Amino acid sequence: NAGVTQTPKFQVLKTGQSMTLQCAQDMNHNSMYWYRQDPGMGLRLIYYSASEGTTDKGEVPNGYNVSRLNKREFSLRLESAAPSQTSVYFCASSEVGRPFREKLFFGSGTQLSVL
Amino acid sequence: KQEVTQIPAALSVPEGENLVLNCSFTDSAIYNLQWFRQDPGKGLTSLLLIQSSQREQTSGRLNASLDKSSGRSTLYIAASQPGDSATYLCAVKYSSASKIIFGSGTRLSIRP
């Protein structure tokens, strides 16, 4: 049981390049999330998907797009990378609907540097 | 504005001590609260989840309490070990449809 799997683990981009971060979960969770973590800023929500076929903006969506490909997969795309997007990105998933079952499960993260 | 605050930002204690980590939130009407552990360069691991209707949850040497009226949760770690060294974050969900709000974490160091 792999949990939440993110790829790649590390990436270096030049300003203006594009890339897609992949995320997949095998726990049959409805909700999936993309966060970024920056020193001194904590974890901030970029986008989330409450269920297959739906996506919503979080706190810091500018410069990003997402796709909920199916129940398992939720990808994050940077269309034109900027140095301000240098960060560690985490994907997470959870059940919803019952407060005692809504533990968040995180992937191991993607360290992205934009030069 | 709904916020989650963790003070102190860093804490260093000798091995074997019992310790308490604090988490404060601004709105008492919460849905659930989670405590996470994050090791350097790793993702977050959920330690304990407390529903709004609960007062505490326990897992091994960890005990998390919830006091909605005062807007506080504490994570109690008994008989601390060097392996407990990590950053501990709390996160609050205010309703079933709301986003999860994270505190900035407490970096814990246990000295052998």
Interface residues (C-beta under 8 A of the other chain):
Chain A: V4 Y33 G40 M41 G42 L43 L45 Y48 G58 E59 F90 A92 V96 G97 P99 F100 E102 K103 L104 F105 F106 G107 S108 G109
Chain B: Y31 N32 Q34 F36 G41 K42 G43 L44 T45 S46 L49 Q51 S52 L89 A91 K93 S96 K99 I100 F102 G103 S104 G105
